[in-house]
Amino acid sequence: MSDVNMNEPVLVAGGGIGGLAAALALVRRGFRVKVLEQAPEIGEIGAGIQLGPNAFHAFDALGVGEKARGRAVYTDYMVMHDALDEYQVGKIPTGEAFRARFGNPYAVIHRVDVHLSLLEGAQETGRVEFLTSTRVEHIEQSPDRVMVVDQQGRTHSGIALIGADGVKSVVRQKYVGDPARVTGHVVYRAVVDKKDFPADLQWNAASIWVGPNCHLVHYPLRGGEQYNVVVTFHSREQEEWGVREGSKEEVQSYFQGICPKARQLIDLPRSWKRWATADREPIARWTYGRATLLGDAAHPTTQYMAQGACMALEDAVTLGESLRVNGNEFEPAFDLYQRSRIARTARIVLSSREMGRLYHAKGVERLVRNDLWRGRSPERFYDAMEWLYGWNVGNCLAQ
C-alpha cells in the first residue's frame, strides 16, 4: 500500500451509527477518516433499540465492546402477547443458555448510547476528523480519488467514499436513484421514566403486544430507570416518508380494541415522535468504483426484525475484513464486501416485511399466528435464530 493512500483520508458521508462504525473499521485498517455530517452536530435521535449477539460481536471487532456493554440493559427474555386477549404467543429466554449458544447476550439500549460508544471510540483514535453542517451535493471520481462537493461549494478529496448517509442517502441517489417504498405504517416512539411506567409491565424483557393492524413494544433502558415505548399502526392517511411531532389523540384513535393491560402504554408519554416508515427494494449492487454504500443507505428496512443498527455494525466490520484480506485495496475489497452482505441484508428487509404482517394479523391469520409457536422449546427458538445471531467476525466474509 502506498504512502499516498495511507496519508489521504477515506471520506464517510454520515455521522450516525453506520458512519461511525465504518470510521472505526477503517482506522483499524490504518486509514485516516473524514466524516461529513449534514447535521449541525454529531449526534443521534430516536429512542431505544434492541441488540442481538451479532451486534456485540461487531462492537468487539470495532474495539468498543466494553463501552457498549456498560450502557446496555440485559434482558431475561423476549415475549410476545396477543394485544386483544393477553394470550402469550411466545417466550424466548435470553439468559445463560442463550449466551452460551450465541457467544454474546441479547440487550436493549438507548440509541444515543450506541452512538456515544462509537463516537468515543472514534475520537480516541485521533484519526477521525468530523465536519458538521456538511451535506454531500456532488460526487466525482478519478481512478484513484473521490471528490465530494458540499452545499457550500467546498471540495473534499479522499481515496474512497463510504455512503453511510442514512435512509435518504445522497450517495445512493446518485448511483442508484431508486424510489422509496412507503409502507403506510406509522411508528410512534417515546421514553418514559420508571416512576411513570405501570408496575405490572416493568418486565426485564423485550416485550411486544401484537394486534390487528397494530402492535406495541416496551422494554427497560438505562439501568431500568426509563422504559422505551413504541407503538405502530396502519395509517388511515396517505403517508409520506418522514419524522415529525406526534399527537396523543392520533395514537389513541388506533388502539380502541386492545386489552386494558396493553392499552396503558399509549396513555403514558407526554410527547411522541412520529415516524412514517419506508424501506426500499433490495438491490444487487452497492459499489461504484471507489464508492460504496453502508447501513440504511444500502438496505433501508422496516423495524420489525429490530436489526437496522445491527446490520450497519455488521456492514462496517465486514468492510474492514474485506480490506484486510485484499491488502487495503479498495476496489476488490468493496466488491467482496458487497458480495458478502447483499443476500444477508436483503433477507432482513424481506423478513421484516413478513414479520410486520405476522405481528398485525387479524381474523383467522391471527389465530394461525398464535398457534405457530405453541409448545416450542427454547432450543427450537435458538435453532431458528442461528442464521441471524450466529454472525461474527470469523464468518462475516462467507458467501
PyMOL commands that set and color helices and strands:
alter all, ss='L'
color gray80, all
select helices_A, chain A and resi 3-7+17-28+53-62+65-71+96-102+111-125+170-175+194-196+199-201+222-224+248-253+260-267+295-297+303-305+308-325+330-359+363-372+378-389
alter helices_A, ss='H'
color red, helices_A
select strands_A, chain A and resi 10-13+33-36+48-51+73-74+77-82+88-93+107-110+128-131+136-142+145-150+155-158+161-163+181-193+205-211+214-221+226-234+242-245+273-279+291-293
alter strands_A, ss='S'
color yellow, strands_A
deselect
rebuild
show_as cartoon
